[in-house]
Amino acid sequence: MSSHGPARPMSARKSAPLRGEALIPGDKSISHRSLILGALSVGETHITGLLEGQDVLDTGKAMQAFGAQVERLGEGEWVVNGVGVGGFAEPEGVIDCGNAGTGVRLIMGAMATTPITVTFTGDASLRSRPMGRITDPLKLFGAEAVGREGGRLPLTLVGAKNPLPVRYATPMPSAQVKSAVLLAGLNAPGETVVIEAEATRDHTERMLAGFGADISTEVTDEGRVITLKGQPELRGQRIAVPRDPSSAAFPVAAALLTEGSDIIVPGIGQNPTRNGIFTTLVEMGADITFENERLEGGEPVADLRVRFGPLKGVEVPPARAPSMIDEYPILAVIAATAQGTTVMRGIKELRVKECDRIDAMVCGLRANGVDIEEGEDFMIVHGTGKIPGGATCETHLDHRIAMSFLCLGMASEKSVKIDDAGPIETSFPDFIPLMERLGANFRRENT
């Protein structure tokens, strides 16, 4: 049973060559942040290209519950009239973030230095995910948290009455942890400092600066030191959300795996803290060209042309993991179709995503005849270019696992079935019709 209704089994099988243009939805990370920073600003924030997946819609509902005015004007076009830094009102009910790990963690940071009490919950997947990595640094500001064992949802967070500025070194590379601390630091006096040993996606820093915050980044012997001056007056902005590189990875992969394919994927974000998957694919020999490179909304973007061709196994540098952490499931599928061994290390963060993504991919790939090894923080795929297929894969309420195994079926000798396509709605609602327009051979199965 999906958290969004009855399970929707689906299968994928070999397709004719993919052709056409894949219009990817807006970047999920930037969409979440646009709504939250718009709510923390004075005046109107006008957003175009917003991802209208369930995760982002849940964040919009949360901002309304905190007192911001959030209105949809048209497809992907939204307006937020904010309440200013420190202006969040106490919600009347529980904040349900559905499946959105990014949403709940950033919202916790945004309210942690305002003296209100908020209870958060989510679907079965989100309730199983650890929140201590967020609540521990928020307690340093003076917030209090009470949740289930292991700091899991449902969880009640009491915002600090007299917040203190914090200097915090992140114990693991996590843009969510960094962002939560920075958002909490907005309503704390003085300077809040975050130190990260490994660079993670920097959308929060870019967007805070765009909204008028005094924020700077310096590379030192400790790592990236990000300094934010508290209690600014953020001003509403116009935001054009670039298309999501994580979502783009799936049609890109499908074209690389389906013989004769040649597709265009326009306007994809190329932020260097997010584009590790494309760097890796090029190293594997992928036929990808980056055309019309430009800036949109302060973010680098490009149009991708992707054509089928032979791929080889590679060793992915562990230092690249933060720039492509969400793309390892689909990379494991691509590696299975390549010739040779692909080594992916430094990926233990996958163990605490929507599900244990290492375990989910290893089980599903093995069931379909792929030779794969795993450890606590690694996967090693021995690609032969041929995938027997024929098995049913569990998605564990995880959208990226579901999409990855549908792509696997497009390259397998026998069809591959997933137990539930429903979770795909959380991040890429148009995925199935978009892929079918390109030529993918998907089939809805009976439960």
MARZA-39099 format. One record per residue (C-alpha): residue number from 1; residue in one letter; x, z, y. Coordinates in pm, whole numbers, always signed. Each point is the difference from the previous one (the first is absolute). Example, Ala and Ser with C-alpha at 12.3 -4.5 7.8 and 13.67 -1.06 7.14 Angstrom:
2
+-----+---+--------+--------+--------+
!   k ! r !      u !      w !      v !
+-----+---+--------+--------+--------+
!   1 ! A !  +1230 !   +780 !   -450 !
!   2 ! S !   +137 !    -66 !   +344 !
+-----+---+--------+--------+--------+
END
This chain:
447
+-----+---+--------+--------+--------+
!   k ! r !      u !      w !      v !
+-----+---+--------+--------+--------+
!   1 ! M !     +0 !     +0 !     +0 !
!   2 ! S !   +139 !   -103 !   +335 !
!   3 ! S !    -19 !   +238 !   +294 !
!   4 ! H !   -181 !   -283 !   +184 !
!   5 ! G !   -268 !    -62 !   -265 !
!   6 ! P !    -20 !   -119 !   -360 !
!   7 ! A !   +319 !   -141 !   -150 !
!   8 ! R !    +42 !   -376 !    +49 !
!   9 ! P !   +215 !   -143 !   -282 !
!  10 ! M !   +166 !   -334 !    +73 !
!  11 ! S !   +239 !   -235 !   -175 !
!  12 ! A !   +253 !   -258 !   +117 !
!  13 ! R !   +143 !   -296 !   -186 !
!  14 ! K !   +231 !   -291 !    +67 !
!  15 ! S !   -105 !   -210 !   +296 !
!  16 ! A !    +53 !   -348 !   +134 !
!  17 ! P !   +259 !    -18 !   +282 !
!  18 ! L !    -99 !   +214 !   +299 !
!  19 ! R !    -57 !   -190 !   +321 !
!  20 ! G !   -111 !    +82 !   +353 !
!  21 ! E !    +33 !   +270 !   +263 !
!  22 ! A !    -23 !   +373 !    -79 !
!  23 ! L !   -134 !   +189 !   +301 !
!  24 ! I !   +111 !   +358 !    -65 !
!  25 ! P !   -188 !   +292 !   +161 !
!  26 ! G !   +152 !   +223 !   +265 !
!  27 ! D !   +283 !   +239 !    -76 !
!  28 ! K !   -142 !   +320 !   -146 !
!  29 ! S !   +272 !   +229 !   +141 !
!  30 ! I !    -44 !   -135 !   +353 !
!  31 ! S !   -381 !     +5 !    -31 !
!  32 ! H !     -3 !   +372 !    -84 !
!  33 ! R !   +237 !    +78 !   +286 !
!  34 ! S !   -196 !   -213 !   +249 !
!  35 ! L !   -316 !   +202 !    -57 !
!  36 ! I !   +177 !   +337 !     +8 !
!  37 ! L !   +212 !    -70 !   +308 !
!  38 ! G !   -300 !   -157 !   +172 !
!  39 ! A !   -191 !   +322 !    -62 !
!  40 ! L !   +289 !   +206 !   +143 !
!  41 ! S !    +19 !   -214 !   +316 !
!  42 ! V !   -178 !     +1 !   +332 !
!  43 ! G !   -212 !   -308 !    +61 !
!  44 ! E !    -81 !   -297 !   -221 !
!  45 ! T !   +204 !   -143 !   -285 !
!  46 ! H !   -103 !   -352 !    -99 !
!  47 ! I !   +108 !   -101 !   -351 !
!  48 ! T !    -10 !   -347 !   -155 !
!  49 ! G !    +91 !    -85 !   -358 !
!  50 ! L !    -86 !   +349 !   -128 !
!  51 ! L !     -8 !    +25 !   -379 !
!  52 ! E !   -360 !    +75 !    -94 !
!  53 ! G !    +79 !   +144 !   -343 !
!  54 ! Q !   -160 !   +328 !   -100 !
!  55 ! D !   +317 !   +203 !    +65 !
!  56 ! V !    +11 !   -102 !   +365 !
!  57 ! L !   -376 !    +31 !    +46 !
!  58 ! D !    +26 !   +359 !   -122 !
!  59 ! T !   +264 !    +68 !   +267 !
!  60 ! G !   -232 !   -146 !   +263 !
!  61 ! K !   -281 !   +230 !   -113 !
!  62 ! A !   +239 !   +295 !    +21 !
!  63 ! M !    +94 !    -86 !   +359 !
!  64 ! Q !   -372 !     -5 !    +87 !
!  65 ! A !    -37 !   +344 !   -159 !
!  66 ! F !   +279 !   +127 !   +229 !
!  67 ! G !   -189 !   -120 !   +308 !
!  68 ! A !   +140 !   -349 !    +68 !
!  69 ! Q !   -235 !   -294 !    +53 !
!  70 ! V !    +72 !   -269 !   -258 !
!  71 ! E !   -194 !   -327 !    +12 !
!  72 ! R !    +21 !   -326 !   -194 !
!  73 ! L !    -44 !   -306 !   +221 !
!  74 ! G !    +48 !   -270 !   -262 !
!  75 ! E !   +209 !    -94 !   -301 !
!  76 ! G !   +325 !   +197 !    +31 !
!  77 ! E !    -75 !    +83 !   +365 !
!  78 ! W !    -47 !   +366 !    +91 !
!  79 ! V !     +1 !   +218 !   +310 !
!  80 ! V !   +106 !   +366 !     +8 !
!  81 ! N !    -66 !   +225 !   +300 !
!  82 ! G !   +229 !   +296 !    -52 !
!  83 ! V !     -7 !   +369 !    +83 !
!  84 ! G !   +367 !    +37 !    +95 !
!  85 ! V !   +283 !   +203 !   -155 !
!  86 ! G !   -134 !   +344 !    -95 !
!  87 ! G !   -359 !   -114 !    +53 !
!  88 ! F !   -124 !    -10 !   -358 !
!  89 ! A !   -328 !   +187 !    -53 !
!  90 ! E !    -68 !   +195 !   -317 !
!  91 ! P !   -193 !   -222 !   -245 !
!  92 ! E !   -339 !   +120 !   -115 !
!  93 ! G !    +62 !    -97 !   -361 !
!  94 ! V !   +272 !    -65 !   -254 !
!  95 ! I !   +234 !   -294 !    +70 !
!  96 ! D !    -15 !   -228 !   -305 !
!  97 ! C !   +297 !   -238 !     -1 !
!  98 ! G !   -101 !   -179 !   -320 !
!  99 ! N !   +309 !   -153 !   -156 !
! 100 ! A !   +213 !     -4 !   +317 !
! 101 ! G !   +323 !   +195 !    -44 !
! 102 ! T !   +136 !   -137 !   +327 !
! 103 ! G !   -325 !    +82 !   +180 !
! 104 ! V !    -29 !   +362 !   -109 !
! 105 ! R !   +367 !    +83 !    +58 !
! 106 ! L !    +15 !   -155 !   +347 !
! 107 ! I !   -331 !   +159 !   +102 !
! 108 ! M !   +129 !   +340 !   -112 !
! 109 ! G !   +301 !    -44 !   +225 !
! 110 ! A !   -213 !   -117 !   +293 !
! 111 ! M !   -223 !   +312 !     -8 !
! 112 ! A !   +254 !   +263 !   -112 !
! 113 ! T !    +95 !   +110 !   +351 !
! 114 ! T !   -357 !    +23 !   +132 !
! 115 ! P !   -181 !   +335 !    -58 !
! 116 ! I !   -273 !   -134 !   -228 !
! 117 ! T !    -74 !    +48 !   -369 !
! 118 ! V !    -50 !   -305 !   -221 !
! 119 ! T !    -69 !    -41 !   -371 !
! 120 ! F !   +125 !   -320 !   -165 !
! 121 ! T !    -98 !   -157 !   -330 !
! 122 ! G !    +16 !   -341 !   -168 !
! 123 ! D !    -69 !   -185 !   -323 !
! 124 ! A !   +135 !   +104 !   -339 !
! 125 ! S !   +326 !   -185 !    +58 !
! 126 ! L !    +63 !   +153 !   +343 !
! 127 ! R !    -94 !   +348 !   -122 !
! 128 ! S !   +278 !    -26 !   -259 !
! 129 ! R !   +273 !    -83 !   +254 !
! 130 ! P !   +239 !   +262 !   +145 !
! 131 ! M !    -58 !   +108 !   +360 !
! 132 ! G !   +265 !   +272 !    +19 !
! 133 ! R !   +254 !   -252 !   +128 !
! 134 ! I !   -227 !    -29 !   +307 !
! 135 ! T !   -132 !   +353 !    +40 !
! 136 ! D !   +344 !   +163 !    -35 !
! 137 ! P !   +142 !   -154 !   +321 !
! 138 ! L !   -336 !    +42 !   +178 !
! 139 ! K !    +22 !   +375 !    -65 !
! 140 ! L !   +320 !     +3 !   +205 !
! 141 ! F !   -211 !    -94 !   +304 !
! 142 ! G !   -225 !   +300 !    -72 !
! 143 ! A !   -275 !   -169 !   -204 !
! 144 ! E !   -144 !   +166 !   -311 !
! 145 ! A !   -106 !   -177 !   -319 !
! 146 ! V !   -208 !   +114 !   -297 !
! 147 ! G !    -55 !   -238 !   -289 !
! 148 ! R !    -12 !    -32 !   -376 !
! 149 ! E !   +300 !    +73 !   -220 !
! 150 ! G !   +294 !   -212 !   +108 !
! 151 ! G !   -149 !    -44 !   +346 !
! 152 ! R !   -249 !   -257 !   -123 !
! 153 ! L !   -333 !    -96 !   +153 !
! 154 ! P !   -255 !   +129 !    +82 !
! 155 ! L !   +214 !   +172 !   +262 !
! 156 ! T !    -78 !   +185 !   +323 !
! 157 ! L !   +245 !    -27 !   +289 !
! 158 ! V !    -15 !   +241 !   +294 !
! 159 ! G !   +168 !   -148 !   +305 !
! 160 ! A !   +259 !   +200 !   +197 !
! 161 ! K !   -131 !   +186 !   +307 !
! 162 ! N !   +344 !    +20 !   +158 !
! 163 ! P !   +200 !   -280 !   -163 !
! 164 ! L !   +377 !     +7 !     -7 !
! 165 ! P !   +225 !   -308 !    +13 !
! 166 ! V !   +173 !    -74 !   -329 !
! 167 ! R !   +332 !   -143 !   -116 !
! 168 ! Y !    -59 !   -132 !   -350 !
! 169 ! A !   +217 !   -189 !   -249 !
! 170 ! T !   -221 !   -186 !   -247 !
! 171 ! P !    +89 !    +98 !   -359 !
! 172 ! M !    -95 !   -344 !   -131 !
! 173 ! P !    -33 !   -346 !   +158 !
! 174 ! S !   -367 !     -1 !   +104 !
! 175 ! A !   -154 !   -171 !   +302 !
! 176 ! Q !   -312 !   +211 !    -54 !
! 177 ! V !   +190 !   +328 !    +33 !
! 178 ! K !   +195 !   -124 !   +302 !
! 179 ! S !   -315 !   -128 !   +167 !
! 180 ! A !   -198 !   +318 !    -63 !
! 181 ! V !   +273 !   +208 !   +164 !
! 182 ! L !    +24 !   -234 !   +299 !
! 183 ! L !   -378 !     -3 !    +49 !
! 184 ! A !     -4 !   +380 !    -15 !
! 185 ! G !   +282 !     +8 !   +253 !
! 186 ! L !   -218 !   -181 !   +255 !
! 187 ! N !   -185 !   +322 !    +86 !
! 188 ! A !   +298 !   +234 !    -27 !
! 189 ! P !   +208 !    +90 !   +308 !
! 190 ! G !   +363 !   -107 !    +26 !
! 191 ! E !   +167 !   -240 !   -242 !
! 192 ! T !    -92 !    -59 !   -361 !
! 193 ! V !   +283 !   -154 !   -203 !
! 194 ! V !    -24 !   -174 !   -337 !
! 195 ! I !   +316 !    -85 !   -195 !
! 196 ! E !    -17 !   -245 !   -289 !
! 197 ! A !   +301 !    -72 !   -217 !
! 198 ! E !   -148 !   -338 !   -104 !
! 199 ! A !   -192 !   -220 !   +241 !
! 200 ! T !   -371 !    -40 !    -76 !
! 201 ! R !   -262 !   -226 !   +158 !
! 202 ! D !     +7 !    +54 !   +376 !
! 203 ! H !   -352 !   -100 !   +107 !
! 204 ! T !    -74 !   +349 !   +132 !
! 205 ! E !   +305 !     +5 !   +228 !
! 206 ! R !    -72 !   -352 !   +129 !
! 207 ! M !   -366 !    +76 !    +65 !
! 208 ! L !    +58 !   +339 !   +162 !
! 209 ! A !   +233 !   -168 !   +246 !
! 210 ! G !   -259 !   -270 !    +63 !
! 211 ! F !   -266 !   +262 !    +78 !
! 212 ! G !   +233 !   +165 !   +254 !
! 213 ! A !   +172 !   +280 !   -193 !
! 214 ! D !   +359 !    +92 !    +87 !
! 215 ! I !   +168 !    -62 !   -335 !
! 216 ! S !   +353 !   -103 !    -90 !
! 217 ! T !   +197 !    -70 !   -316 !
! 218 ! E !   +372 !    +53 !    -53 !
! 219 ! V !   +207 !    -73 !   -309 !
! 220 ! T !   +242 !   +287 !    -68 !
! 221 ! D !   +195 !   +142 !   -292 !
! 222 ! E !   -318 !   +188 !    -98 !
! 223 ! G !   -201 !   -323 !    -15 !
! 224 ! R !   -272 !   -129 !   +233 !
! 225 ! V !    -81 !   +269 !   +256 !
! 226 ! I !   -337 !    -56 !   +167 !
! 227 ! T !    -77 !   +209 !   +309 !
! 228 ! L !   -350 !    +27 !   +148 !
! 229 ! K !    -85 !   +181 !   +324 !
! 230 ! G !   -325 !   +187 !    -46 !
! 231 ! Q !   -326 !     +2 !   +195 !
! 232 ! P !    +10 !   -353 !   +142 !
! 233 ! E !   -305 !   -180 !   +131 !
! 234 ! L !    -47 !   -294 !   -232 !
! 235 ! R !   -179 !   -300 !   +148 !
! 236 ! G !   -233 !   -234 !   -187 !
! 237 ! Q !   +153 !   -333 !    -99 !
! 238 ! R !    -84 !   -349 !   -125 !
! 239 ! I !   +126 !    -33 !   -356 !
! 240 ! A !    +22 !   -318 !   -207 !
! 241 ! V !    +53 !   +117 !   -357 !
! 242 ! P !   +238 !   -231 !   -192 !
! 243 ! R !    -90 !   -108 !   -353 !
! 244 ! D !   +105 !   +243 !   -271 !
! 245 ! P !   +327 !    -78 !   -185 !
! 246 ! S !    -97 !   +228 !   -289 !
! 247 ! S !   -325 !   -191 !    -56 !
! 248 ! A !   +180 !   -333 !    +49 !
! 249 ! A !   +229 !    +86 !   -293 !
! 250 ! F !   -283 !    -74 !   -248 !
! 251 ! P !    -84 !   -364 !    +88 !
! 252 ! V !   +372 !    -57 !    +57 !
! 253 ! A !    +67 !   +129 !   -352 !
! 254 ! A !   -284 !   -205 !   -147 !
! 255 ! A !   +143 !   -320 !   +151 !
! 256 ! L !   +348 !    +82 !   -130 !
! 257 ! L !   -144 !    +55 !   -350 !
! 258 ! T !   -240 !   -296 !    -23 !
! 259 ! E !   +166 !   -333 !    -77 !
! 260 ! G !    -36 !   -265 !   +269 !
! 261 ! S !   -130 !   +237 !   +268 !
! 262 ! D !    +62 !    -58 !   +372 !
! 263 ! I !   -178 !   +228 !   +250 !
! 264 ! I !    +24 !   +114 !   +362 !
! 265 ! V !    -37 !   +370 !    +88 !
! 266 ! P !    -13 !    +16 !   +382 !
! 267 ! G !    +72 !   +280 !   +246 !
! 268 ! I !   +161 !   +252 !   -237 !
! 269 ! G !   +171 !   +307 !   +148 !
! 270 ! Q !   +379 !    -14 !    -36 !
! 271 ! N !    +88 !   +345 !   +129 !
! 272 ! P !   +342 !    +71 !   -158 !
! 273 ! T !   -123 !   +340 !   -120 !
! 274 ! R !   -276 !   -179 !   -200 !
! 275 ! N !   +131 !   -336 !   -123 !
! 276 ! G !   +229 !   +105 !   -286 !
! 277 ! I !   -219 !   -181 !   -253 !
! 278 ! F !    +65 !   -338 !   +163 !
! 279 ! T !   +374 !    +65 !    +18 !
! 280 ! T !     -5 !    +84 !   -371 !
! 281 ! L !   -204 !   -305 !    -96 !
! 282 ! V !   +240 !   -231 !   +184 !
! 283 ! E !   +288 !   +165 !   -190 !
! 284 ! M !   -188 !    -81 !   -323 !
! 285 ! G !     -1 !   -366 !   +102 !
! 286 ! A !   -357 !    -17 !   +132 !
! 287 ! D !    -86 !   -312 !   +199 !
! 288 ! I !   -126 !   +171 !   +317 !
! 289 ! T !    +55 !   -133 !   +350 !
! 290 ! F !    -69 !   +203 !   +314 !
! 291 ! E !   -150 !   -221 !   +269 !
! 292 ! N !   -117 !    +49 !   +359 !
! 293 ! E !   +170 !   +340 !    +37 !
! 294 ! R !   -142 !   +188 !   +300 !
! 295 ! L !   -114 !   +337 !   +139 !
! 296 ! E !   -365 !   +112 !    -13 !
! 297 ! G !   -104 !   +340 !   +130 !
! 298 ! G !   +366 !   +104 !    +16 !
! 299 ! E !    +54 !    -77 !   -370 !
! 300 ! P !   +201 !   -295 !   -139 !
! 301 ! V !   -211 !   -243 !   -206 !
! 302 ! A !    +51 !   -332 !   -177 !
! 303 ! D !   -194 !   -262 !   -196 !
! 304 ! L !   +112 !    -13 !   -363 !
! 305 ! R !     +6 !   -316 !   -210 !
! 306 ! V !    +23 !    +90 !   -368 !
! 307 ! R !    +64 !   -241 !   -287 !
! 308 ! F !    +35 !    +50 !   -374 !
! 309 ! G !   +350 !     -6 !   -144 !
! 310 ! P !   +233 !   +170 !   -247 !
! 311 ! L !    +88 !   +365 !    +65 !
! 312 ! K !   +286 !   +217 !   -124 !
! 313 ! G !    +30 !   +374 !    -51 !
! 314 ! V !   +180 !   +208 !   +264 !
! 315 ! E !    +99 !   +358 !    +69 !
! 316 ! V !   -196 !   +132 !   +299 !
! 317 ! P !   +211 !   +236 !   +216 !
! 318 ! P !   -153 !   +351 !     -2 !
! 319 ! A !    +44 !    +15 !   +379 !
! 320 ! R !   -256 !   -280 !    +28 !
! 321 ! A !   -274 !   +206 !   -164 !
! 322 ! P !   -154 !   +144 !   +321 !
! 323 ! S !    -54 !   -352 !   +137 !
! 324 ! M !   -194 !   -116 !   -308 !
! 325 ! I !   -122 !   +311 !   -182 !
! 326 ! D !   -356 !   -134 !    -38 !
! 327 ! E !   +121 !   -333 !   -136 !
! 328 ! Y !   +182 !   +119 !   -314 !
! 329 ! P !   -309 !    -44 !   -223 !
! 330 ! I !    -32 !   -368 !    +86 !
! 331 ! L !   +379 !    -39 !    -11 !
! 332 ! A !     -7 !   +129 !   -358 !
! 333 ! V !   -247 !   -279 !    -83 !
! 334 ! I !   +219 !   -261 !   +167 !
! 335 ! A !   +305 !   +138 !   -183 !
! 336 ! A !   -179 !    -44 !   -332 !
! 337 ! T !    -28 !   -375 !    +67 !
! 338 ! A !   +363 !    -35 !   +117 !
! 339 ! Q !   +297 !    -74 !   -222 !
! 340 ! G !   +223 !   +305 !    -45 !
! 341 ! T !    -12 !   +366 !    +88 !
! 342 ! T !   -141 !   +149 !   +319 !
! 343 ! V !   +105 !   +356 !    +80 !
! 344 ! M !   -206 !   +212 !   +242 !
! 345 ! R !   +143 !   +344 !    +80 !
! 346 ! G !    -72 !   +269 !   +259 !
! 347 ! I !   -376 !    -41 !    -43 !
! 348 ! K !   -117 !   +350 !   -101 !
! 349 ! E !   -240 !     -6 !   +296 !
! 350 ! L !   -215 !   -229 !   -217 !
! 351 ! R !    -75 !   +301 !   -221 !
! 352 ! V !   -216 !   +157 !   +275 !
! 353 ! K !   -189 !   -300 !   +136 !
! 354 ! E !   -368 !    -69 !    -74 !
! 355 ! C !   +107 !    +48 !   -359 !
! 356 ! D !   +333 !    +24 !   -182 !
! 357 ! R !    +78 !   -365 !    +66 !
! 358 ! I !   +311 !     -7 !   -220 !
! 359 ! D !   -197 !   +124 !   -300 !
! 360 ! A !   -294 !   -231 !    +73 !
! 361 ! M !   +220 !   -310 !    +24 !
! 362 ! V !   +212 !    +87 !   -303 !
! 363 ! C !   -306 !    +60 !   -219 !
! 364 ! G !   -178 !   -317 !   +113 !
! 365 ! L !   +305 !   -225 !    -21 !
! 366 ! R !    +97 !   +129 !   -344 !
! 367 ! A !   -355 !    -55 !   -126 !
! 368 ! N !    +34 !   -363 !   +109 !
! 369 ! G !   +332 !    -52 !   -176 !
! 370 ! V !   +249 !    +62 !   +280 !
! 371 ! D !   +331 !   +176 !    -76 !
! 372 ! I !    +25 !   +278 !   +259 !
! 373 ! E !   +188 !   +330 !    +26 !
! 374 ! E !    -80 !   +296 !   +221 !
! 375 ! G !   +148 !   +324 !   +129 !
! 376 ! E !   -103 !   +257 !   +256 !
! 377 ! D !   +109 !   -225 !   +286 !
! 378 ! F !    +53 !   -345 !   -151 !
! 379 ! M !   -150 !   -300 !   -179 !
! 380 ! I !   +204 !   -267 !   -177 !
! 381 ! V !   -177 !   -321 !    -97 !
! 382 ! H !   +160 !   -242 !   -248 !
! 383 ! G !   -156 !   -329 !    +94 !
! 384 ! T !    -22 !   -293 !   -240 !
! 385 ! G !   -223 !   -230 !   +204 !
! 386 ! K !   -281 !    +36 !   -257 !
! 387 ! I !   -272 !   +266 !     -5 !
! 388 ! P !   -224 !    +21 !   -309 !
! 389 ! G !   -283 !   +179 !   +183 !
! 390 ! G !   -331 !    +71 !   -173 !
! 391 ! A !    -35 !   +371 !    +83 !
! 392 ! T !   -224 !   +209 !   +225 !
! 393 ! C !   +180 !   +199 !   +273 !
! 394 ! E !   -117 !   +327 !   +154 !
! 395 ! T !     +0 !     -5 !   +380 !
! 396 ! H !    -33 !   +379 !    +53 !
! 397 ! L !   -209 !    -57 !   +317 !
! 398 ! D !   +307 !   -165 !   +155 !
! 399 ! H !    -52 !   -321 !   +199 !
! 400 ! R !   +360 !   -121 !    -34 !
! 401 ! I !     +4 !    +51 !   -377 !
! 402 ! A !   -324 !   -199 !    -27 !
! 403 ! M !   +129 !   -292 !   +207 !
! 404 ! S !   +339 !     +1 !   -178 !
! 405 ! F !   -153 !    -37 !   -345 !
! 406 ! L !   -236 !   -277 !   +114 !
! 407 ! C !   +311 !   -187 !   +119 !
! 408 ! L !   +161 !    +70 !   -339 !
! 409 ! G !   -290 !   -174 !   -172 !
! 410 ! M !    +66 !   -314 !   +205 !
! 411 ! A !   +342 !    -31 !   -168 !
! 412 ! S !    -87 !   +120 !   -353 !
! 413 ! E !    -65 !   -207 !   -313 !
! 414 ! K !   -321 !   +195 !    -67 !
! 415 ! S !   -231 !   +144 !   +264 !
! 416 ! V !    +63 !   +349 !   +141 !
! 417 ! K !   -294 !   +231 !    +69 !
! 418 ! I !    -20 !   +296 !   +238 !
! 419 ! D !   -248 !   +283 !    -51 !
! 420 ! D !   -112 !    +16 !   +364 !
! 421 ! A !    +42 !   -236 !   +296 !
! 422 ! G !   -202 !   +231 !   +226 !
! 423 ! P !   +298 !   +182 !   +158 !
! 424 ! I !   +124 !   -328 !   +151 !
! 425 ! E !   -268 !    +47 !   +269 !
! 426 ! T !   +197 !   +287 !   +152 !
! 427 ! S !   +280 !   -220 !   +133 !
! 428 ! F !    -73 !   -371 !    -56 !
! 429 ! P !   -376 !    -62 !    -15 !
! 430 ! D !    +43 !   -380 !     +4 !
! 431 ! F !   +265 !    -12 !   -273 !
! 432 ! I !   -211 !   -145 !   -282 !
! 433 ! P !   -180 !   -272 !   +201 !
! 434 ! L !   +324 !    -86 !   +183 !
! 435 ! M !   +187 !    -43 !   -328 !
! 436 ! E !   -284 !   -203 !   -150 !
! 437 ! R !     +1 !   -230 !   +304 !
! 438 ! L !   +370 !    -64 !    -66 !
! 439 ! G !    -84 !    -84 !   -362 !
! 440 ! A !    +39 !   +326 !   -194 !
! 441 ! N !   -192 !    +15 !   -328 !
! 442 ! F !   -171 !   +341 !     +8 !
! 443 ! R !   -302 !   +104 !   -205 !
! 444 ! R !   -238 !   +292 !    +43 !
! 445 ! E !    -36 !   +181 !   -331 !
! 446 ! N !   -292 !   +195 !   -141 !
! 447 ! T !    +44 !   +379 !     -7 !
+-----+---+--------+--------+--------+
END
